[in-house]
Amino acid sequence: MAGQEYGLKRHFNEDAAVLIGEQVRAVSPNFDVAGYAADTAERIPGKELKDRVLVLAEGLRERLPADYPDAVELLLAILGPELGEGDGMFNTSWYLMPVARFVEEYGLEHPEVSLAALAEITRRHTAEYAVRPYIEAHYELTMRTLAEWARADSHNLRRAASEGCRPRLPWARTLHRFVADPAPVLQILEPLRSDGSDYVRKSVANNLNDITKDHPDLALETAARWLAESDTPETAWTVKHGLRTLVKKGNPRALALLGATGGEHIAVPDVRVSPRAITLGESVAIRVELVNGDERPHSVTVDYVVHHVRQGGKAIPKVFKFATVDLAAGERRTLEKAHKVKEIQTRRYYPGEHVIDIQVNGTVMATDRFELRL
């Protein structure tokens, strides 16, 4: 997320103020576009993404009608058509982030107007951040609204119902009441577990994954019930991705729900990482040999863990998906995968020996290593 934040923040400057301001002026001819842009240019330097967006929202508040409902009505007039499935809100309609922030910052005294506005905004951008203060300040009304969104025709509204109540949504304030008790969140997710939209199901899975971090037993019970009540590929996908953190930790109940069996019968007689030394930007090939020593077939989840060297020599593990493998009785199978060591915004690499562990159903079975040279 940090890399995406870095890329986004560069767009929120005086040019964004002109883009937004000209659209507002089209529906409100007296809007001061030049003053909005100049004020933004003066206040933006040195600020990160969220503070830049706030500057633009504050500039709108200073120049729109003092009456909040009237101001929101003008902003809703610039929204444009609803985003289709697969349209990126941070690509197609990124400039609407200050509009959502406007509702987040200034609308709490008008919850009905604001929630209705967020329903329109999330069709074109997202309400996942802006709705969170309303959950805290107007809990009953907002949860009823999210329940309505969860059953809406719009995939954008259904997705916002799930994403808005995620206990640990990245970039957003933690919803501590749902960290303590996620039951109300699970009620919102119920009609969405088999949603026909990939966009919606990804949010549901991320929400369930959030819940596994604080209430793993409840998340597992919920996942088991969903699979029993709704035997569809969509539900299976949601559960698989929603339990990914528990799977990476080798949680036996999570693995069993996803059909993984017999890890204790699997041997890894050989793992080879080559070449033995690479430089940044190059790849290593990971070759793993699996043997099913049982007289029965087993389906196993194979992951690999790269222990990234940090400054000072400390290593931080990161789990990566290798494969889910169906092994016949006595079968021997070789798996291969390329792992590229490329620096990204969220990870900086340091030279040294990087250990790679091979996990089968969450248990480390073999280890090899490579040296990274910068």
N, C-alpha and C positions, 0 to 999 in steps of 0.2 A: 504493500500500500504506500510505503514511503516514496518509492519511485514514481508512482502515479501522482502522488501529491506534488512532488517536485515538478513534474511535467505540467500539471495543471496551473500551479501558482503563477507561472510565467505569463499566462494569458490574462490574469486579472490585473489590469493596469488602465492607463487612460484610454487606450484603444477599446477596451471592454466597456468603459463608461460611455464612449461615443456610440458603440454598437447598441447598448441598452438604451441610452438617452435618445437616440434618433427614433427608436421604436416607440418609446413613450411619447415623444413629441408628435408622432403621427396620430395619436389619439388624444393628446393634450398639447395643443400648439404653443402654449406658453412655457413649456418645460425648458429649462436653461441647460442645454447640452454642453455648451462651452464651459460654463461654470462648473458643471458636474465633472467634466474631464479634467479641468485644471485642478480642482480640489483633490480628485483622486490621484493625479500625478504627484501632488505635493505630499500626500499622506501615505502612499504605498511603499516607498523605499524602505528596505530592511525588514519587511513583514513577511510572515509565512502565509500559507494558503488561507487558513480560516480567518486570519486577521485581515487579509486583503479583501476577502469576500465581505467581511463586516464593514470595511471602509465603503465599499460600493453600496451596501444596504443602508448605511447611515446617510450617504449622499442622497439616496432616493427619499429617505424619510424627511430630510431637510427641504426637499424641493417638491414633494407631492402634497396634496391637500392634507390639512391637519386632521380632518376627520378620517379615522382609520378605515372604515368601510368604503368610503369614497376613494381613498388611495388604493386599496386592494382592487377595487373594481377596474381602475385604470391599468394596473399591472396585469390583471387577468386578460385584458383586451390585447396584450402583446404576445400571448403564449403560442399561438400557431397551432398546427395540427398535432394530433396525438402520435406518439412514437409507435412504430410497428415492432413486432417481435424481432429481436436482434439489432435494433437501432441502439447505438451506444449513447447513454445519457451524458457521458463525459466527452463524447465526440460531437454528437449532433446538437445538443442543447446545453452545453456546459455553461453558457452565459446566463442561464436562468438560475444559477446557484444563488446569486444575491437576492433574487425575487423570493426564493424559498426562505432565505435567511431573514428577509424583511418580515415575513409572517412569523418566523420563529422568535424574533426579537421584540416585535411591537404588537402582536395580536392576542396576547394572553387574556386581556380584558374582554375580548370578543371571541370566545371559543367557537361558537356556532359558525360565525362568518369565517373564521380562520380555518377551521377544519374543512369547510366546504371549499375554500380557496386551495387548500393543500390537495384536495381530491382532484382539482383541475390541474394544479402544478405537477403532480406526480404522473399525470398522463403524458406530460411533455418532458419531465426531468426526473425528480425524485422528491419524496417527502420524508425519507427515512430518518434524516437528521432533525428536520424542523418539527416533526410530530412528537418528539421525545419530551420536550418541556410540557406539552399538553397532557401526556400520560401522567406526569408528576403533578401538575396543577389542576387538572380536570379529569381525574382518573375514570370515573364511571362513564361520562360522556364520550371520552376518547376511546375507551375500550369497546363501547357499543359501536362507535364509528368504524373502528378497525374490523370488528366482526362483520359489518355491512360490506366493507371493502373486500373482505375475504371471499364473499359470495358474488362479487360484481362481475359483469361481463368483461370488463377491461382487465387484461393481464397485468397492466401497469398498476392498477389499484390492488389487485390480488397480491402482487409482489410486495407492494408497500405495506400491506397489512402484516406480512411476515417480517419484512426487513425492519420496519419501524419499531417493533417490540423485541428485537434481538437483545438479549441481556448484555452482550459484550460486542456491540457493533463497532468495527474499526472506525477511527476518526471521530467517534461520538462519545457523549457522556455515558458511563455505565448506568444501566437501570438496576440499581441495587435491590429494589423490591422484587425484581424477577430473578436476580441472582439468588436471593434468599428463597423464593417460592416461584418456580416457573410454571405452575399449574395454569394460570391465566393465559400464558403464552401458548401452551399446548392446546388450549381450547381454540385459539385463533388458527392454529396450524391444522386442526382436524380436517376441515373441508379442502385443504390444499395439498395433502400428502400425495395424491395421485393426479395432480393438476396436469392438464395437457400442455402447458407451457414450460419449456426448459428453464426460462427466465424465472418463473415462479418457483419451480421445484428446487432450483439451485439455492434460492433464498431459504426455503424450508429446510433443506439439508444443512445449510450453514447455521440456521437457528438451532436445529437439533444438536449440531456439533457444539455450539456454545453451551447448551444445557449439559452435555456430557462432561464438561470440565468442572461443573459444580455438583451435579446430581446424576452421576453415571447410572445408578440403579434405576432411577425413574426414566431416564432416557432409554435404557435397554428394555424396560417393561413396555414403554410406549412403542418402540420400534417393533417388538415382538407382536404386540396387539395389531399394529398397522399391517404387518405382513399376514397375520392370520385373517384379518377382516377384509383385506383388499389385496387379493392375489393378482397384481398387475405388474407389468414391467416398469411402469412409472413409480409405483410404490417401492419396488425393489431398488430402483436407482436412488430414490430419496433416502432410503434407509442405509444403503451402502455408503453413500457420501456423507450422510449425517453421523455415521459411526466411525469415520476415518481416523479420528484421533485415538479412540479406544483400540482400533485395530492396530495402529502403529505401536501402541503400548503393549500389544499382545493380550488384550483382555479376552479371556476364554469365551465368555458369553457373547461378546460381539462377534468373534470369529465363528462361533457355532451358528449364530443367526445368519451369517452370510455364507454358510455352507462349508467353511473350512473345517477339516477333520484330520486327525491322525498325525499331527506335527511331530509327536514323539517317535513315530516310525520312520521319519524322513532323515536321511543322512546327507551331508554335504561333504563328500570326500575331497573335493577340489574347488578352489576359487583362485582365479588369476586375474590380476589387474595389470594391464599393459598399455603403453610403455611404463617403465618404472619411474621415469622422470618426464615432466612436461613443463611448459611455460604457460602463462595466463593466456586464455583464448583457445588452447588446444583441448583435446578430448582424451579420456582414458577409456579403454574397452574393458568391461567387466564380464568375465566368463565364469559361470557357475555350473557345477555338476550336481544334480539331485538324484538320490536313489530312494525309492520306496521299498523299505525292507519288510513290509507287511504282506500278508496274503490277501488283503482287501485293497480296493482302490481308495484313494484319498484325494481331496481337493485342498490345496494349501495356498496360502498367501505368502508370497516372497517379496520382501522389501530389502533395500540396502541403505545403510546409514553411513553418511560421510561425516567424519569428525573434522570440521573445519578449524584449522589453526588460527588462533587469534593473536593479537599483539601480546607479547610476553610469553608466548608458548602454550597458553591454555587452549584446549580444544572444545568446540561446541558442536554437538551432534545434530544432524539434520536428516530426517527420514525421507527417502524417495521410494516411489512405487516401482517395483520390478515387474511382477506378473502374478496372476492367479493361475495356478497350474493344476490340471487334473492328471494324476498319475495312476496308471494301472498297477495291479499287484506286481511287485518286483520290478517295476519299470525304472530305467535309468534315463534321465533327460538332461540335456545341456541347454542352458539359457545364456544369451548374450545381450549386452546392452551397452550403448555408448553414453558416457557422462561428460558433458562439456563443462570445463571450468572457465566460466566467463563472468567477469565482474559485472554486477548489477547494482542499482541504487540501494537495495536492501541488504547487500552483502559485500563486504570488502575482504579480499583474500590477502593472506600473508604467506611468505615462503616457509617451507618446512615439510615434514612428513605428515601426510594425511592418511589416516586409517579408514578403511572401508569394512564395515561389518555386514554380513549377510544374515538376515532374519527370516526364519520360517515360522509362520503363525506367531510372530512376535518374539521368538526366542533366537538369540544370536547363535548361529551354527558354525560360522567360519569367518576368517578375517584375512585381509591382505592390505596392502598400502602402496602409495606412490608418493613421490617427492614433487612438490611444486616449487619451481624456480621462477622468480620474477625478473 
